[in-house]
């Protein structure tokens, strides 16, 4: 696993994938992938 400070937003309806910058405040509040996934 690599830390790239990005989130990949996937739209299942259109099949598109859009990279977004990771909100670092959320990264510190919600540790780990499961925590961040619950926030996004």
N, C-alpha and C positions, 0 to 999 in steps of 0.2 A: 504494500500500500504506500502511496506517495501523498505528500501534503502539498497541494497546489494552490490552496486558498481560493478555490473556485467551486461552484455548485453547478451541476448539470441539470437544468430543468427540462423534463421530457413531457411533451404534450401527446398523449396517446390518441387523441381525436384526429390530429393532423399528421402525426408521425414526425414532428419536428423536435430537435434537441437544441437548446440554447444555453451556452455557458454564461454564468453570472458570477460576479465577484462575491466572495463570502463575507457576510456581515461579521466582522471580528468581535463585536460586542456580544453577539449571539454565540459565537464559537467559545467565548470564555464562560458564558452563563450556562450553556448546554453542552457539557463535555461528552465527547464521543459521537459516533455516527447516529446512533439511535436517538440521542438527545437532540441533535440538530435536525434529524428527520421529523421529529415531533414538532419542531418549531416551524419548519418550512412547510 
